[in-house]
């Protein structure tokens, strides 16, 4: 048995907001509940509703900028910066800027739609 797994076909999460989500490792792509790793591209002017995930989320910005509203604080990250947001923290992710934002998101345990706790708009 191999001691590694090379991911060549990430699961592309269907979206309706123009955001690209490629899950390389996680619940859907590799049946891994412990961690998820996704490559994402958020288009200009994109945003999600507030949420209070039951998992930690780490974000590394590859290019562009991304805005986070964490509890009541606005944080903007640029290329080369990263952030860790603790589980059970109210957060909104968005890209209110004029350029796409490319980034990597890592969730621990793995991202789970049933544990993201998105608010209604």
Secondary structure, 3 states (H helix, E strand, C coil): CCCCCCCCCCEECCCCCCCEEEEEECCCCCCCCCCEEEEEEECCCEECCCEECCCEEEEEEEECEEEEEECCEEEEEECCCEEEECCCCEEEEEECCCCCEEEEEEEECCCCHHHCCECCC
